[in-house]
């Protein structure tokens, strides 16, 4: 399996959103209840996602011509905004490669504290990437559901 990392284009937004929704549907139910995951996975793609893709640092993982993962980083805020990998492609190092690509953009701009609000299932991944738990809280999604999350930080030097 060959994975290509590239900067996504605004027209990639629907394929990115589809991979996101599949990833959410595959989260083990020991982390979140079925109703929350179903509601979260069913949220329609925001109309502004193509503009967000263009404005932020972003990476897409491509396999056999399709987007199988993606991530967004707000360099100005030093915040990892999103990272998703299609469940058919998880556990193959794709998230690690995407994260490494995004982190490299920060290293060219200095040093600082990178933050992420992680889902419970993704926290072990971020810990392996060097993030440290800061606090646990509730994320209140505009669609009306609530998810437990873990705020994490990593010093980038």
N, C-alpha and C positions, 0 to 999 in steps of 0.2 A: 504494500500500500504506500503510495507516494502522496505526501501532503505538500501543497504549495501554500505559503502564506503570502497574502497581498493586501494592499489597502483596498477596502471595499468602496464601491461607487454608490452614489445615492440610489441608482436603479436596483441595487442588490438588496434593498431594505425588505421587500416581501420574502425573499428566500431566507434572509437572516431571521426575520420574525418567525417564520415557519420552523426553523431549527430551534429557536428559543422555546416555542410552544411544545415541540416534541420533547425537549430536554426537561421542561417543567412536568409534563405528564409522566415522565419516567422517574421522578424523585420518589424514593421509597416512602411508603406511608407511615413508617416509624418516625419520620421527621415532621410531617404535616398531615392534616386530615384531608380526606378525599374532596370534600366540598371546597376547601381553600385552594387546593391544587387545580381542581377543575375550573374554578372561577378565574384563577390567575392565568392558566394556560389559554383560556378563552378570551382574554382581553384583546380587543382589536388593535392592530398596529396603529400607533399614533401617527397622525398625518405629518408631524414634524420629524419623524425618524430619518428620512433622507437628508434633511438639513443638519441634524445632529451628527450623522455619519460624516458629513462633509466638514463639520466644524471641529470635531474632536479627533484625537489620535484614535485610529481604529485599525483592526486587523481582522481578516477573514481567513479561515482555513478552507482550502479547496481540495476536494478529492474527486477524481473522475468527473471534473467539470461542475461539481455542485458544492455549494457552501455547506460545510459540515460543522462549522464552529465560528464564533466571532467574539470580539471583545472591544470595549470602548474605554478610553482613558481621557479624563479631563486634566490636561497638563497644568492649566492655570490654577486649578483647585487641588492638584496632587491627589486625585481621587479616581480609583478604578470604578467605573460606573456599571459595567456589565461584562459578564463572560458566560458564554453558553457553548456546549458541545452537544451535537445530536447524539442521542443515546446509542445509536448503532456504531458510533465512532469513539465512544468514551473508553477510557483505560488504555489508550494508545499513545499517550504523551502529547496529544494535540493541545490541551489546555496549557500545559507547561511551556510548549513552544510559543503559543500565542502570548502568554504572560511575559515570557522572556523578551519577545519582540516589543511589547508595550513598555516594559521596564527600561529597555535600552534607550527609548526616546527620552526618558527622564534623565538618565545618566549623562546625556549630552547637554542637558540644561542646568546642571548643578546638582545639589543634593538637598534632601528634605525628607519629610515624613509622608509616605504614601498611605492613604486610607482606603478601606473597603468596608461596606456593610454586607456581610456574608450571610447567605442562607445557612441553616444548620448543617445541611448535607455537604456544603462546599467548604466549610471551615477547616476540615483536615487538609484539604488541598492547599488552602492559603497558608496554613501552618507549615506545610512542607516547603512552601515558597519563601518562608521566613517571616511571615506576619505573626503578630502577637495580639492576643485578645485584649481589648481595652474595656469593653462593657457589652452587656446583653441588653436588648431592648425590643420593642415591638415596632414593626413597620406597618403603618396604616396606609394601605393602597387606596388611591382615589376611587377604585371600583367598589370599595366597601369591605374588603376582607383585611384581616390582620395576620401578619406572619412574625414569628419570633426570628430575630436576627442577631448577629454577633458583629459588633464594630471592631475592626482590627486595623493595626498599623504596622508599617515596615519602614525602617530607616533606610533610605537610599543614599549611598555615598559614591 
